[in-house]
Amino acid sequence: MTVVSEIIKDQENFRSNVLALQPSENTIPREALRALSSDFEQRYSLVIDSNFRNQRIHNAYAGTKHSETLVEEVERLARRAFKSDFADVRPIAGHLAAMQVLGSLLRKGDKFLYVPLVKGGYDGYTPPFLPKLLGIEGKEIPMKGWKIDYEKLSRIKGGYKAVILGASLFLHPYDMKWVKELFPDSLILYDASHVLGLLATGTFQKDFGEADVVYGSTHKNFPGPQGGLIVGKKRLERAVKSNPIWNYYDNFHLSRIAALGISLEYLSKSNYGEKCMKNRKSLVKSLIDRKIELENKPEVSDSAMFQLKYDNMSAISRELETSNILVDSIGRVGVNEVTMRGLTAKHMDLVGEALEYGLKSKTTSARKAVREILSVMTWP
């Protein structure tokens, strides 16, 4: 066995023996995992429908009949899941989906509003990153706690081309009607990376279709392969879909799209979103009963994630890992993966017990609780 093969084996052994509670990660149906290593993994397809050297070219590659059918079918599944006019399954990352949407719909010098970083917003919308790259200018949305301060927002004037909703710490839905009334001439963009699976199953922000474009990662709350997805209104389809090739990506990884399709089919037949919400609610109750410090009390969260409230979370995260519990370095906790692995609300008090032991540095007891939890887990 090669060194790389050993590393892969070590990784899979490690992940099979930990309690995964990071909201930025998930697992996928085993059929979707197999799709990632299908023949599509080695193939290209590039529909360009343009003239090249006095020839009309539809696809730059040969042998793409099934590849084109695949993309069309997965986009159909996405449109159905999100009740949208168009879908683009080509972005190879959530960040690139954001870049494609902003780069296609905004121009240099345009201004936009976004959720501030200190209230869970996404780093990519802050000045050093996408704004600098695309030549656009962001302004922070005023917040009251972990919700938008709509009264202060109503005082903001100044011709903003877009309002970007969504956050990396995504706790509450938005008042879509109010946002649209306040900014009738702005694009309402919804970065759903951390709630995408809930949206696809109708269990969060039921009016998200009011947004002009919804986009995000397909491997966080959504149980799909690593990648991105864009859905939206018909009038914006051409602008969003016409120029990504050679601007934001070239090869868009057909095996990933195949796996995404399997995940969309899986969600259409499951109550994953409802289970996520019940698991989060039960786990939060268990932790509150155990006097664990949580951010944003008493509401805590309306989504599938929440946040522990400790000043030294980076060190606590490392300590929890010694107990075989994975929580990220800012204390975000998500029930995505444990829900996909078959845990239900009745198991959440044991998860709460494991977290309590881990937070109190009772490593042996925490590991024992984790082993008990793992013994009832399944693979989707």
ROZAMAR-97263 format. One record per residue (C-alpha): x, y negated, z negated; residue in one letter. Coordinates in nm, 2 decimals, always signed. Each point is the difference from the previous one (the first is absolute). Layout:
REM ROZAMAR-97263
((X, Y, Z), A)
...
***
This chain:
REM ROZAMAR-97263
((+0.00, +0.00, +0.00), M)
((+0.13, -0.34, +0.09), T)
((+0.05, -0.29, -0.24), V)
((-0.29, -0.19, +0.15), V)
((-0.22, +0.31, -0.03), S)
((+0.09, +0.02, -0.36), E)
((-0.09, -0.36, -0.06), I)
((-0.34, +0.06, +0.16), I)
((-0.05, +0.31, -0.22), K)
((+0.10, -0.20, -0.31), D)
((-0.24, -0.28, +0.09), Q)
((-0.30, +0.24, +0.05), E)
((+0.08, +0.18, -0.32), N)
((+0.02, -0.33, -0.19), F)
((-0.33, -0.13, +0.14), R)
((-0.17, +0.33, -0.09), S)
((+0.09, -0.05, -0.36), N)
((-0.10, -0.36, -0.07), V)
((-0.32, -0.19, -0.07), L)
((-0.02, -0.25, +0.28), A)
((-0.18, -0.32, -0.10), L)
((+0.16, -0.26, +0.24), Q)
((-0.27, -0.19, +0.19), P)
((+0.23, -0.05, +0.30), S)
((+0.02, +0.38, +0.06), E)
((-0.23, +0.28, +0.09), N)
((-0.01, +0.35, +0.13), T)
((-0.17, +0.11, +0.32), I)
((-0.21, +0.30, +0.11), P)
((+0.22, +0.30, +0.09), R)
((-0.14, +0.00, +0.35), E)
((+0.12, -0.36, +0.04), A)
((+0.34, +0.10, -0.13), L)
((+0.02, +0.27, +0.27), R)
((-0.10, -0.26, +0.26), A)
((+0.31, -0.20, -0.08), L)
((+0.22, +0.29, +0.12), S)
((-0.21, +0.08, +0.31), S)
((+0.13, -0.04, +0.35), D)
((-0.13, -0.36, +0.00), F)
((+0.30, -0.08, -0.23), E)
((+0.24, +0.00, +0.29), Q)
((-0.22, -0.17, +0.26), R)
((-0.04, -0.35, +0.14), Y)
((-0.30, -0.17, +0.15), S)
((+0.00, -0.36, +0.11), L)
((-0.30, -0.13, +0.19), V)
((+0.10, -0.32, +0.17), I)
((-0.24, -0.04, +0.29), D)
((+0.24, -0.24, +0.18), S)
((+0.19, -0.05, +0.32), N)
((+0.36, +0.11, +0.01), F)
((+0.22, +0.00, +0.31), R)
((-0.30, -0.02, +0.23), N)
((-0.17, +0.29, -0.18), Q)
((-0.31, +0.00, -0.22), R)
((+0.09, +0.19, -0.31), I)
((-0.26, +0.12, -0.25), H)
((+0.22, +0.19, -0.24), N)
((+0.38, -0.03, +0.00), A)
((+0.03, +0.37, -0.08), Y)
((-0.12, +0.33, +0.16), A)
((-0.19, +0.27, -0.19), G)
((-0.20, -0.24, -0.21), T)
((-0.36, +0.13, +0.07), K)
((-0.04, +0.14, -0.35), H)
((+0.19, -0.29, -0.16), S)
((-0.24, -0.26, +0.15), E)
((-0.30, +0.21, -0.10), T)
((+0.14, +0.03, -0.36), L)
((+0.04, -0.38, -0.04), V)
((-0.35, -0.06, +0.14), E)
((-0.15, +0.26, -0.24), E)
((+0.17, -0.12, -0.31), V)
((-0.10, -0.36, +0.08), E)
((-0.36, +0.12, +0.04), R)
((+0.03, +0.17, -0.34), L)
((+0.13, -0.32, -0.16), A)
((-0.27, -0.22, +0.16), R)
((-0.26, +0.24, -0.14), R)
((+0.16, +0.02, -0.35), A)
((+0.03, -0.38, -0.03), F)
((-0.31, -0.09, +0.20), K)
((+0.21, -0.23, +0.21), S)
((+0.00, -0.12, +0.37), D)
((+0.36, +0.10, +0.07), F)
((+0.28, +0.19, -0.15), A)
((+0.38, +0.01, +0.06), D)
((+0.18, +0.31, -0.14), V)
((+0.34, -0.08, +0.14), R)
((+0.17, -0.21, -0.27), P)
((+0.26, +0.22, -0.16), I)
((-0.02, -0.18, -0.34), A)
((-0.24, -0.21, -0.20), G)
((+0.25, -0.29, +0.01), H)
((+0.02, +0.03, +0.38), L)
((-0.38, +0.00, +0.02), A)
((+0.00, -0.33, -0.20), A)
((+0.28, -0.14, +0.23), M)
((-0.20, +0.10, +0.31), Q)
((-0.32, -0.16, -0.12), V)
((+0.17, -0.32, -0.11), L)
((+0.23, -0.02, +0.30), G)
((-0.29, +0.06, +0.24), S)
((-0.25, -0.24, -0.16), L)
((+0.21, -0.28, -0.15), L)
((+0.24, -0.24, +0.17), R)
((+0.31, -0.17, -0.12), K)
((-0.09, -0.28, -0.24), G)
((-0.34, +0.16, -0.10), D)
((-0.09, +0.00, -0.36), K)
((-0.16, +0.29, -0.20), F)
((-0.11, +0.07, -0.36), L)
((+0.10, +0.31, -0.19), Y)
((-0.02, +0.15, -0.35), V)
((+0.30, -0.11, -0.21), P)
((+0.28, +0.25, -0.09), L)
((-0.05, -0.06, -0.37), V)
((-0.36, +0.12, +0.03), K)
((+0.08, +0.31, +0.19), G)
((+0.05, -0.14, +0.35), G)
((+0.22, +0.16, +0.26), Y)
((+0.36, -0.11, +0.02), D)
((-0.01, +0.00, +0.38), G)
((-0.23, -0.31, +0.01), Y)
((+0.24, -0.21, -0.21), T)
((+0.22, -0.26, +0.17), P)
((+0.32, +0.20, +0.05), P)
((-0.16, +0.28, +0.20), F)
((-0.29, +0.00, +0.26), L)
((-0.05, -0.38, -0.02), P)
((+0.37, -0.06, +0.08), K)
((+0.01, +0.27, +0.27), L)
((-0.32, -0.12, +0.18), L)
((+0.04, -0.37, -0.07), G)
((-0.32, -0.03, -0.20), I)
((-0.07, -0.16, -0.33), E)
((-0.18, +0.16, -0.30), G)
((-0.17, -0.16, -0.29), K)
((-0.11, +0.19, -0.32), E)
((-0.36, +0.06, -0.07), I)
((-0.10, -0.13, -0.35), P)
((-0.07, +0.27, -0.25), M)
((-0.19, +0.04, -0.33), K)
((+0.16, +0.30, -0.16), G)
((+0.00, +0.27, +0.26), W)
((-0.29, -0.14, +0.20), K)
((-0.02, -0.28, +0.25), I)
((-0.09, -0.34, -0.15), D)
((-0.27, -0.08, +0.25), Y)
((-0.07, -0.34, -0.14), E)
((+0.36, -0.11, +0.04), K)
((+0.02, +0.17, +0.34), L)
((-0.29, -0.22, +0.11), S)
((+0.21, -0.31, -0.05), R)
((+0.27, +0.12, +0.24), I)
((-0.01, -0.18, +0.33), K)
((+0.23, -0.02, +0.29), G)
((-0.08, +0.22, +0.30), G)
((+0.12, +0.34, -0.10), Y)
((+0.01, +0.24, +0.30), K)
((-0.04, +0.31, -0.22), A)
((-0.10, +0.11, -0.35), V)
((+0.18, +0.33, -0.10), I)
((-0.18, +0.20, -0.26), L)
((+0.16, +0.31, -0.16), G)
((+0.28, +0.07, -0.25), A)
((+0.26, +0.25, -0.11), S)
((-0.18, +0.00, -0.34), L)
((-0.35, +0.03, +0.13), F)
((-0.25, +0.00, -0.29), L)
((-0.32, -0.17, +0.12), H)
((-0.20, -0.05, +0.32), P)
((-0.04, -0.35, +0.14), Y)
((-0.31, -0.22, +0.05), D)
((+0.01, +0.03, +0.38), M)
((-0.30, -0.23, +0.05), K)
((+0.15, -0.28, -0.20), W)
((+0.33, +0.03, +0.17), V)
((-0.16, -0.02, +0.34), K)
((-0.22, -0.29, -0.10), E)
((+0.31, -0.19, -0.13), L)
((+0.21, +0.07, +0.31), F)
((-0.25, +0.03, +0.30), P)
((+0.27, -0.09, +0.25), D)
((+0.27, +0.23, -0.14), S)
((+0.07, +0.36, +0.08), L)
((-0.08, +0.22, -0.30), I)
((+0.27, +0.27, -0.01), L)
((-0.02, +0.29, -0.25), Y)
((+0.32, +0.19, -0.09), D)
((-0.15, +0.32, -0.13), A)
((+0.32, +0.20, -0.06), S)
((-0.09, +0.08, -0.36), H)
((-0.37, +0.07, +0.05), V)
((-0.02, +0.14, +0.36), L)
((-0.12, +0.34, -0.11), G)
((-0.27, -0.15, -0.21), L)
((-0.11, -0.22, +0.30), L)
((-0.01, +0.30, +0.23), A)
((-0.24, +0.18, -0.25), T)
((-0.22, -0.30, -0.08), G)
((+0.10, -0.01, -0.37), T)
((+0.16, -0.35, -0.02), F)
((-0.08, -0.34, +0.15), Q)
((-0.30, +0.12, +0.19), K)
((-0.01, -0.33, +0.20), D)
((+0.36, +0.02, +0.12), F)
((-0.14, +0.01, +0.35), G)
((-0.05, -0.38, -0.04), E)
((+0.37, -0.04, +0.05), A)
((+0.12, -0.07, +0.35), D)
((+0.29, +0.25, -0.02), V)
((+0.07, +0.27, -0.26), V)
((+0.34, +0.17, +0.00), Y)
((+0.24, +0.18, -0.23), G)
((+0.21, +0.31, -0.08), S)
((-0.14, +0.34, +0.05), T)
((+0.21, +0.17, -0.28), H)
((-0.10, -0.17, -0.32), K)
((-0.36, +0.02, -0.11), N)
((-0.08, +0.14, +0.35), F)
((+0.12, +0.37, +0.00), P)
((+0.18, -0.01, +0.33), G)
((+0.35, +0.01, +0.14), P)
((+0.23, -0.30, -0.03), Q)
((-0.12, -0.26, +0.25), G)
((-0.24, -0.28, +0.06), G)
((-0.35, -0.06, +0.13), L)
((-0.19, -0.30, +0.13), I)
((-0.38, -0.04, +0.05), V)
((-0.21, -0.30, +0.08), G)
((-0.24, -0.20, +0.20), K)
((-0.04, +0.04, +0.37), K)
((+0.09, -0.36, +0.09), R)
((+0.35, +0.04, -0.15), L)
((+0.07, +0.34, +0.15), E)
((+0.19, -0.12, +0.31), R)
((+0.21, -0.25, -0.20), A)
((+0.10, +0.26, -0.26), V)
((+0.06, +0.30, +0.23), K)
((+0.15, -0.15, +0.31), S)
((+0.35, -0.09, -0.11), N)
((+0.15, +0.23, -0.27), P)
((+0.21, +0.21, +0.23), I)
((+0.36, -0.13, +0.00), W)
((-0.10, -0.27, -0.25), N)
((-0.07, +0.21, -0.31), Y)
((+0.08, +0.35, +0.11), Y)
((+0.05, +0.22, +0.30), D)
((-0.05, +0.37, -0.07), N)
((-0.30, +0.02, -0.24), F)
((+0.06, +0.36, -0.11), H)
((-0.28, +0.22, +0.14), L)
((+0.03, +0.27, -0.27), S)
((-0.07, -0.27, -0.26), R)
((-0.32, -0.09, +0.20), I)
((-0.10, +0.36, +0.01), A)
((+0.04, +0.03, -0.38), A)
((-0.19, -0.32, -0.05), L)
((-0.29, +0.15, +0.21), G)
((+0.00, +0.31, -0.23), I)
((-0.02, -0.23, -0.30), S)
((-0.29, -0.20, +0.14), L)
((-0.18, +0.32, +0.07), E)
((+0.07, +0.12, -0.35), Y)
((-0.14, -0.32, -0.15), L)
((-0.32, +0.02, +0.20), S)
((-0.08, +0.33, -0.17), K)
((+0.12, -0.08, -0.36), S)
((-0.10, -0.22, -0.29), N)
((+0.36, -0.10, -0.06), Y)
((-0.09, -0.37, -0.06), G)
((-0.27, +0.07, -0.25), E)
((+0.24, +0.24, -0.19), K)
((+0.27, -0.26, +0.00), C)
((-0.23, -0.25, -0.17), M)
((-0.13, +0.25, -0.26), K)
((+0.36, +0.11, -0.08), N)
((+0.12, -0.36, -0.04), R)
((-0.29, -0.08, -0.23), K)
((+0.05, +0.31, -0.21), S)
((+0.38, -0.05, -0.02), L)
((-0.04, -0.36, -0.11), V)
((-0.24, +0.09, -0.27), K)
((+0.24, +0.27, -0.13), S)
((+0.28, -0.24, -0.01), L)
((-0.20, -0.27, -0.17), I)
((-0.12, +0.25, -0.26), D)
((+0.37, +0.09, -0.06), R)
((+0.09, -0.37, -0.05), K)
((+0.22, -0.02, +0.31), I)
((+0.06, -0.35, +0.12), E)
((-0.17, -0.08, +0.33), L)
((+0.00, -0.32, +0.21), E)
((-0.32, -0.18, +0.08), N)
((-0.21, +0.12, -0.30), K)
((-0.29, +0.04, -0.04), P)
((-0.07, +0.05, +0.37), E)
((+0.33, +0.16, +0.08), V)
((-0.09, +0.11, +0.36), S)
((-0.27, +0.05, +0.25), D)
((+0.22, +0.20, +0.24), S)
((+0.21, +0.32, -0.02), A)
((+0.29, -0.17, -0.17), M)
((+0.09, -0.19, -0.31), F)
((+0.30, -0.13, -0.19), Q)
((+0.17, +0.08, -0.33), L)
((+0.08, -0.31, -0.20), K)
((+0.35, +0.03, -0.14), Y)
((+0.29, -0.25, +0.03), D)
((+0.27, +0.26, +0.07), N)
((-0.18, +0.20, +0.27), M)
((+0.31, +0.07, +0.20), S)
((+0.16, +0.18, -0.29), A)
((-0.33, +0.17, -0.09), I)
((-0.03, +0.13, +0.35), S)
((+0.34, +0.16, -0.02), R)
((-0.10, +0.15, -0.34), E)
((-0.32, +0.14, +0.13), L)
((+0.18, +0.17, +0.28), E)
((+0.20, +0.20, -0.26), T)
((-0.35, +0.12, -0.11), S)
((-0.08, +0.10, +0.36), N)
((-0.25, -0.29, +0.04), I)
((+0.04, -0.24, +0.29), L)
((-0.12, -0.36, -0.05), V)
((+0.16, -0.28, +0.19), D)
((+0.24, -0.27, -0.15), S)
((-0.27, -0.26, -0.04), I)
((-0.24, +0.23, -0.17), G)
((-0.26, +0.06, +0.27), R)
((-0.19, +0.32, -0.04), V)
((-0.21, +0.16, +0.28), G)
((-0.21, +0.31, +0.01), V)
((+0.04, +0.06, +0.38), N)
((+0.22, +0.30, -0.01), E)
((-0.14, +0.18, -0.30), V)
((-0.35, -0.04, +0.16), T)
((+0.12, +0.16, +0.32), M)
((+0.16, +0.27, -0.21), R)
((-0.33, +0.10, -0.14), G)
((-0.02, -0.17, -0.33), L)
((-0.34, -0.14, -0.11), T)
((-0.13, -0.22, -0.27), A)
((+0.00, +0.29, -0.25), K)
((+0.38, +0.02, +0.04), H)
((+0.07, -0.36, -0.07), M)
((+0.02, +0.02, -0.37), D)
((+0.29, +0.24, +0.03), L)
((+0.17, -0.24, +0.24), V)
((-0.06, -0.27, -0.26), G)
((+0.16, +0.23, -0.26), E)
((+0.30, +0.06, +0.21), A)
((+0.05, -0.37, +0.06), L)
((-0.04, -0.08, -0.37), E)
((+0.26, +0.26, -0.09), Y)
((+0.23, -0.14, +0.27), G)
((-0.04, -0.36, -0.11), L)
((+0.08, +0.10, -0.36), K)
((+0.31, +0.18, +0.12), S)
((-0.14, +0.34, -0.11), K)
((+0.16, +0.16, +0.30), T)
((-0.05, +0.37, -0.10), T)
((-0.37, -0.05, -0.06), S)
((-0.04, -0.21, +0.32), A)
((+0.17, +0.27, +0.21), R)
((-0.23, +0.26, -0.15), K)
((-0.31, -0.20, +0.08), A)
((+0.13, -0.05, +0.35), V)
((+0.05, +0.37, +0.05), R)
((-0.36, +0.06, -0.11), E)
((-0.12, -0.26, +0.25), I)
((+0.21, +0.15, +0.28), L)
((-0.14, +0.35, -0.07), S)
((-0.35, -0.11, +0.12), V)
((+0.11, -0.21, +0.30), M)
((-0.06, +0.12, +0.36), T)
((+0.11, -0.12, +0.34), W)
((-0.26, -0.15, +0.24), P)
***
